[in-house]
Amino acid sequence: MEEVSRLSKSTLHELRKAKKLEINAAVEAGPFHADWSSLDAYSVPRWYEDAKFGIFIHWGVYSVPAFGTEWYARNMYREGTEVYEHHLATYGSPDTFGYKDFIPQFTAEKFNAEEWAALFKRAGAAFVVPVAEHHDGFAMYDCPYSGWTAAKMGPKRDIIGELAAAVRRHYMTFGVSSHRAENWWYYNGGRDIPSDVQDPAYAELYGPAQPTYGNPAYPLPILPPNEEFLDDWLVRTCDLIDRYGPQLLYFDWWIEQPVFKPYLQKLAAYYYNKAAEWGQGAVINYKFDAFAEGTAVYDMERGQLADINPEVWQTCTSVGETAWCHIADHKYKTSGAILGDLVDIVSKNGVMLLNVGPRADGTIPEEEQALLREVGDWLAVNGEAIYGTRPWKVYGEGPTQIVSGTFNDTKRSPFTAQDVRFTARGDKLLYASVMGWPEDGTAVVGTLGSGCKLLAGEIGKVELLGWKDSLEWSREVNGLTVKLPDAVRGQGIVVLRIEYAASELAR
């Protein structure tokens, strides 16, 4: 076990006190203040509305055991779980080999922020969001309020700082994610068995480990977080903002607990005021009802919406079907499935944040690199129908039903050639993404038939993105019919670019 650089309680208290004074002063100075009515003046920045596609990164100490999920740190202390049994068999009892003992193995010796950023750019990402701190309490950045950080232990590198610089060098927008709130109860299984969670020497990592009730995967604490924990959460998050200047701040679930509400309002006011100082638009992602509607951007984990949402929203999902971090036996999605979700999400006024999980040594698995390159290849041809677009009057047509809600990203049937998704650019340019290859090579877009009241004007031109030659097409009552060139059969989703002159009836 590495030596931990510890600060005394009195020193930590003074550091937090000074930061709280700074936070309060920034909030009082405005223009945003710590109440929902003031925060309601927030508007989603143009860069985010245009971005449509970003990369999420789950990488941390949990990448060392690479088993189960990124919740290894919790489940290794919970008797009866598969992870607990695996830990016993592989590493021994949690009182002799605890989660802290993985840290020296988290060396990140092959981590190259420049190579990561180049890959994400190649994938077509407009923004990148690494997890700065997961529930496990190990900060991936140079946090002044803890000795348990990647800058001081394990890699002994400021991972978030290196990524921020590399991402910006590649002209992508940088964001960060904080999942620290769950540290209040995350390790509580270690209170019920012989484990190092009970050793006061490691309390700074393992947190309060408060008892909970309900579903162990989504528990509720018997006691809500106290003022000390909430103050620490606030100052850590604000320090993260100041240290790296992220333009997106993602929060996982559980901050929706009532006790967090005043802290969330103060945090949002502080962040938006800082963004105003920087002259840059900022985004907060939240789940469930943590924030008041219109004060931040709603995120749906591993799920989609069935129709267009009037407000911009986000899906966070992963290249793997179960875990977010690297595990040894991932079941990966296909690039076709990922792109189908991306097109569907964008047609409904959404943004996709797609996660990858690097290995502990800092390499991104070859399967994940290949998926990202395939996504990037499609976007290089068809990105005009994604970036900078807005939803049309309807999101699309076709038989495939989206199972709306969280954790449904693997429940839909594959899209077909009868499924079409629309995006628009202004009032004279429409994109129709045909989600599969028609058996006879002829795409029919029923919504755009000559009797369509949504597009009652004349269609002047129909083109296929990535194809330079002219197309055979006609518009009849039953739809817009387009003969697709056989040469693009392997492209998967094909995109029709439609120039039109809308009549007054269609406006």
HELIX and SHEET records of a PDB file:
HELIX    1   1 LYS A    9  ALA A   29  1                                  21    
HELIX    2   2 TRP A   36  LEU A   39  1                                   4    
HELIX    3   3 ARG A   46  ALA A   51  1                                   6    
HELIX    4   4 VAL A   61  SER A   63  5                                   3    
HELIX    5   5 TYR A   72  ASN A   75  1                                   4    
HELIX    6   6 GLU A   82  THR A   90  1                                   9    
HELIX    7   7 TYR A   99  GLN A  105  5                                   7    
HELIX    8   8 ALA A  113  ARG A  122  1                                  10    
HELIX    9   9 ILE A  159  ARG A  169  1                                  11    
HELIX   10  10 ARG A  180  TRP A  184  5                                   5    
HELIX   11  11 ASN A  188  ARG A  191  5                                   4    
HELIX   12  12 ASP A  196  GLN A  198  5                                   3    
HELIX   13  13 PRO A  200  TYR A  202  5                                   3    
HELIX   14  14 ALA A  203  TYR A  206  1                                   4    
HELIX   15  15 GLU A  227  TYR A  244  1                                  18    
HELIX   16  16 PRO A  258  PHE A  260  5                                   3    
HELIX   17  17 LYS A  261  TRP A  278  1                                  18    
HELIX   18  18 SER A  335  SER A  347  1                                  13    
HELIX   19  19 GLU A  366  ASN A  382  1                                  17    
HELIX   20  20 GLY A  383  ALA A  385  5                                   3    
HELIX   21  21 GLY A  446  LEU A  448  5                                   3    
HELIX   22  22 ASP A  486  GLN A  491  5                                   6    
HELIX   23  23 GLU A  504  ALA A  506  5                                   3    
SHEET    1   A 9 PHE A  53  ILE A  57  0                                        
SHEET    2   A 9 PHE A 127  GLU A 133  1                                        
SHEET    3   A 9 THR A 173  SER A 178  1                                        
SHEET    4   A 9 LEU A 248  PHE A 251  1                                        
SHEET    5   A 9 VAL A 283  TYR A 286  1                                        
SHEET    6   A 9 VAL A 297  GLU A 301  1                                        
SHEET    7   A 9 TRP A 313  SER A 318  1                                        
SHEET    8   A 9 GLY A 350  VAL A 356  1                                        
SHEET    9   A 9 PHE A  53  ILE A  57  1                                        
SHEET    1   B 2 THR A 212  TYR A 213  0                                        
SHEET    2   B 2 LEU A 220  PRO A 221 -1                                        
SHEET    1   C 5 GLY A 396  GLU A 397  0                                        
SHEET    2   C 5 VAL A 420  ARG A 425 -1                                        
SHEET    3   C 5 LEU A 429  VAL A 434 -1                                        
SHEET    4   C 5 VAL A 494  ALA A 501 -1                                        
SHEET    5   C 5 GLU A 458  LEU A 464 -1                                        
SHEET    1   D 3 THR A 442  VAL A 445  0                                        
SHEET    2   D 3 GLY A 479  LYS A 483 -1                                        
SHEET    3   D 3 GLU A 472  GLU A 476 -1                                        
END                                                                             
